[in-house]
Amino acid sequence: MKKMIALLLACLVLAGCSDAYASINNANETVFSVAGTTMTRGDLYNYMQAQDGGYTAVNMAMENILNAKIEVTEEMNESVESTITMYESLLGENFESYIMSMGYASLDHFKADLMMNEQSSAFAKQFIEENFDDLCSTYAPRKVKIATFKDQTLAGKAQAALKDGADYEETLKSFESTSTSYDSIIYTTKSSYPTTVTYAVSTLTDGQVSDVIANTDETLFYVVVMEATNPADFKDEAVAEISAIDTIASDAMLKAFNEAGFAIYDKNLHDAISTNYPDYLPAK
């Protein structure tokens, strides 16, 4: 409950109506002067807001959501430090100048961004866990082995042997499979195989071996061995595979924005986010 209250307080400070404008304290206070021109706090705020396009507001809201929902673990800290060590070993004394050239104000800023990535990954996995059944209905994960061949005749011989219970790896070696791995994979509707393979996967039951499946121009031939159709039987692997789908992380964050009641007080900022990040605004 405390986390949700913190989340709401963090995000609702941006809530408001469509024709209001935010103001800053001491807007007329001079920040700097150059070549006869004076820049005030208000000028700087307006310039930065125009250049930013709503990025900072959305990013800050994301950070608040992540901090409210995902606790930083020792494993995350170790991962961040490991990444820092890797960069330092590759770049040596150029490390800090490199990260500054990438737009980071300091090493701490870079570390904070790495930690946000760690939290984002954990948040996506949490989202999958909480919506596992619905996501499985959408992406249909299956645990399979897929053998690939260039020769249809050899594919047919391998398929017959596999149906008779022959050892998978030995069969692929015997019939000149072009597969580079003999391991199981988690297949989803987003997997990069021909639609003919996806259809075959959807029709197989546990333990079944598919017919030989050709790609569109019949230059490659596939044989699918179904190991498990119930995602609950390989849940950790299914979660990991679904989390790699491009849209999952954004789907998770969009849902969190909606639950937090994210909206905008300032019209200029609202217009910028409406243009550049429209999905993050609540549906009207």
Secondary structure, DSSP 8 states (H G I E B T S, - for coil): -HHHHHHHHHHHTT---TT-----TTTTSEEEEETTEEEEHHHHHHHHHHHHTTHHHHHHHHHHHHHHH----HHHHHHHHHHHHHHHHHHGGGHHHHHHHTT-SSHHHHHHHHHHHHHHHHHHHHHHHHTHHHHHHHH--EEEEEEEES-HHHHHHHHHHHHTT--HHHHHHHTT---S--S-EEE-TTSSS-HHHHHHHHH--TT-B---EE-TTSS-EEEEEEEE--GGGGHHHHHHHHHTSTTHHHHHHHHHHHHHT---S-HHHHHHHHHH-GGGS---
